[in-house]
Amino acid sequence: MAAQKDLYDVIVIGAGIQGCFTAYHLAKHRKRILLLEQFFLPHSRGSSHGQSRIIRKAYLQDFYTQMMHECYQIWAQLEHEAGTQLHRWAAGGIPCIMGL
C-alpha cells in the first residue's frame, strides 16, 4: 500500500471559485488533487453562490483591469471544454455568470 504522502500531489482546501480554479488547472497539469469542501455541493454559504454573478472590469488597480482580458479567454476555453454556456451578456453589456 502506498504511503499517505504518495496519494496526492496537492490538497486544495475550499471548493469555492478559487479552490475549483486551482484544482482544475492542477489537474490539467496531471497533478493528483484532493479538493476538500466543508459543505455538500452545491451550497449557498459561499461568496460566489446563486444563479447569477456579475463580472466587472472597472477596478482601481490596473492589474485587475488588465487581467480581465485573460479571464474572458479562460471563460471561453472552459465553456468549450464543458460544452455548455457558462456566462451571458446582460443588458448594457454586463457579463453574468450562469448556474454557479
CORZIUR-V798263 format. One record per run of one state. SS is the DSSP state (@ for helix, = for strand, . for the rest). FROM is the first residue (numbers start at 0). TO is the last residue. If there is no record, write none. Layout:
ss=SS from=FROM to=TO
ss=SS from=FROM to=TO
This chain:
ss=. from=0 to=2
ss=@ from=3 to=5
ss=. from=6 to=8
ss== from=9 to=12
ss=. from=13 to=15
ss=@ from=16 to=27
ss=. from=28 to=31
ss== from=32 to=35
ss=. from=36 to=50
ss== from=51 to=53
ss=. from=54 to=60
ss=@ from=61 to=81
ss=. from=82 to=85
ss== from=86 to=89
ss=. from=90 to=92
ss== from=93 to=97
ss=. from=98 to=99
